[in-house]
Every structure is written in C-alpha cells, then in structure tokens.
Amino acid sequence: MSESTSDAAYIHFDSHNEANTALQKVGYSMLDVDIHFKSEDITLKVGDILKDEGVVVMDMTPTIPCTSHAAYQALTVAAFNAAVSCKSDKNVAFIIMRTNANTPSFLFGAHWASMQALGKDVADKHVVKHTTPAAFIIFQERQISIPSSIFQADELIVARMFAHEITLKSKYFCCELCNSSFVHRSDQGTHIEEVAMGKCTHMFHRSCLLDYIAKTQSRVCPKCQ
C-alpha cells in the first residue's frame, strides 16, 4: 500500500469475492471479467500513439490499493492529485485503471466520490443507470470515464480508445471504411461499438467489413489492397 493511501478509510471484506458481491448489490457489473493487460503496458502504448500530439501519459493505477478491503477514499485522492498536476501542465494525462486486484477500492471509491458530489440517492441511481467504469483518465479540465466493456478488447484497441478519449480525435479510434468513431455516448454513459481488427491492425465496424466483403468478394483487408 502506498503512503498516499495509507490513511484512507477502509470497508473491510474477507475476500475479493465478498467485495464483488457487495459491489453487485450497489449496481456495478462486469466484475468477474479477466483483466488480462497491465496498466503500465496500456500507458506506454497510449503515450506512443500520442507522442506527436505532445501529450505525456502517466500511470496512477499503483496508487489504488490492491486488496479486498476497499480503500474508498484512495480514488478521490489520486484523481485530485492528478487534477492539480493537470492545472500546471496542460500536456499531461493520467490514467487510473481498474484491475482485478484493486476493484474493491476502485469501484467503492467511484461510488463514494459520486455520493460526495451528488448525494447517496442520486449516486445509487447513477451506478445502476451508467456503465461500470474500467478506468478514469484525467486530462486538462476533464475526468473521462472508460466503460468496462473495453476489457473484452486487446491492448492495441484499448490504447487507441484511450487516445481517442484524451484528444477527442476520431482518427485514433474509427472505422477505416466509413471513418466514423467506434465510440458513442448516451444517457447511460460511453459505449464502444464492435470492432473488427486484422493482424495488420486496421480497424473496421463489423457491419462495414461484412458489407465490403459482400460487395467485393475479397478477403483481403481493404486498407492493405
């Protein structure tokens, strides 16, 4: 446990399973997904994608305790420190990612922060109505919530989606046939459309790719022709 979170209040659980059961009762979902990539790897990939943008990407995930006991204030402390740093440096972005080990602290922290800002009743409704977060990105004046459906993708898709959310430039995460972003937003939060990606790493909407194959009878990537 890092010194920055050593004084945080805890909700005690005997195991991660017990903590996840409590989180499900709050309204969170996708708690049993296997998070198969590391935050430091994602951070490096996002930084590489955005190097020409002049954006430096930092990983603050280690500040969230990896324990079944929920250090529910740790996320707020980390986000506050990141926001302060962003005020002095407009070109730095901070990633705080949920992992299997830190899920109790991360999600109870997200709920606690919502309660402080909105009140318990509104916060409880917010959890049920909105997508469960996989990460928070703090950049300039924004705190960006990444939906947990991203955990079903591979590292490159995750990194490109993060780059899209930081810059709000669709070129980093769009279909290379129709040029439309894979990201859309609704009252329930941010959603990611199904992505088809070949070994060449070109990305397409599944429907766009199927239409292309039907019209051309080609199995070669449209961008590699």
N, C-alpha and C positions, 0 to 999 in steps of 0.2 A: 504493500500500500504506500502510495507516495505521500510526502509530507503535506502537499497541498490539500489532501483529502483526509488527513489523519484525524481532524477534529469534526468531520461531518457526522451528522446523526445517522443512525442505522435502524432499519427494520430487520429483525432477526428471523432467519429461516434455517431449518435443519439441512436443507439441500436445495440445489437449483430446481429440482422438480417441484418442491413445495413452493418455492418463489414463483415459478412459472404458473402454477395452479392459481396462485393469488393474483397474478397479472392477468390471467384469462378472466377471472371474475371481475376485474376492473374493466375489461373490454378489449385488451390487446390480443392480437392474433399473430400467426406465423412464428410462434415461439419455439417450435421443435425443428425448424429448418437448420440444416447443417451449413454453418457459415464457413465456407471452405477456402477463404482467402484472408490474408493478413492486412491489417490497416496500413502498415508501413509499405507493403508492396503496392497497394492502391494509391497511396500518397505519392510514391515515386513515379508511378505511371501517369497520374494526373499532372504532376509537375512537368514531366517530359512533354506531354501533349500541349501544355500551356506555356512552354518556355519562350515561344515567340511573342506571347502576349505580355511578357514581363511579370507574370504572376508567380509568386513563390508560394508553394503549398506545404503546410506544416501539419504533422500528425499529433493531435492532442488526445488520441484514444487512450494512451497509457495513464492518463490522469483519472480514468474511471476505474474504481476498484474491481478486480476480478474475484468476486466472492459471492456466495449465495446470500449473504447478508447485504441488504440494499442500502448503500450509502447514498440516500436520495438527494442530498444536497450537492454531491460532487459534480453532477452535470451542470447545475446552475453556476457553480464556482468556475468551472472550466469555460463555459460559454461567456461568462462575464469577463474573465481574463483575456479571452480571445477578442471580444468586442473592444476592450480597451486597447489592445495591440493594433487592431484594425483602424482605430482612430488616428494613430500615429504613423501607420504605414498602410496606404491605400492599395498596395500591390501584394499584400499577403493574405492568403486564405487558410483557414484552419478546418481540419476535418476531425470530427469526433464520431467514431463508428461504433455501432453495437456489435458485440461479439457473443459467442455462446457463454463465455465466462463472465462478461460484465453486464449481461442482460438485466439482472435484478436492479443494479444501481442505475443503469441507463434508462430503463423504462419507468421505474418508480421515480427517477429523477425528472423525467419528462412530465409525468403526471403531477408531481409536486410543483414544478415550475408553472404548469397551467393553472393549478389551484391558486398559486400566489397572484397570478395575473388576472384570472377570470372568476375565481370563486369555485368552491367544490362542485356545485350543481352543474355549472356550465362546463367545467373541466371534465366531469364524468361523461357528459353528453358528447363532448369533443372527442374523447377517446373512442367511444362506440361509433361515432359518425365518420371519423377520419382514418386514413390508412396508418398502420403501425409503423413508426419510423425505424429505418435502418441506420441512419446517420444524420448528423446535423453539420452543415457547413456554414461557417461564419466568414463573411466576406464583405468588406466595406460596411454599409449600413444594414445588410441583410443577414438573417438567420434562415437558412434553407433546410427544409426537411426532406430527406430522401426516403421513399417508401420501401418497405421490406420486400416487396416483390423483386427488387434488384438482386436479392440473394440467389435468385434462380439463374442468374446470368454468369458469364465468366468474367475474368478480371478486366479484359480489354473493354467489354461492354460497360462494366461498372465505371471504369476510369473515364470513358468518353461521356457517359451520362453525367458524371460529376463535373467534367469540364464544361459541358453544356449548361449546367445549372449555375456554375460560377460566372460564366461570361454571358449567358443568355443568347449565345450564338448557335443557331441550329446546325451549322456546318459540322460541329463536333459530334452530333448525335442525330443524324437524319437519314432517311431512306435515300439511297443513291440513284434511285429511279425517279421518284416523284419529288425529291428534295424537301419533303415535309418531316418535321421533327417527330421522333418517337414518343415525345413527352406531351401529355395534355393534362389540363387541370380542371377540376370540378369542385363542387361544394364539399366533396369527400376528400379532397387533397390532390396530390400529384399522382399521376398514373403513367405507367410505361407500357406502350403497345408492344406486341410480339415482334421480336427481331429475328431475322434470318441472316446468318453470317457464315460465309465460307472460309476455307483455310487461307484465302487471300486477304481476309479481314474486312472485305467490303460488306456493308450492311444494307438490308432492304426490309421493307414491310413484307410479311409473308404473302399477303394478297397481291402486292405489286410484283413479286417474284413469280408467283404462280401464273399471273396474267401474262408476264413476259415469256415464260416457258410455253404457255398455250399458244401464243401468237407466233413465236419463232421456232418452236420445237427444239430449241437449243438448251443444252445442259451446261454450257459454259457461262461463267459469271459475266453478266452484262458489261461490267467495267473492265474485264480482262480480255474482251474480244480483240 
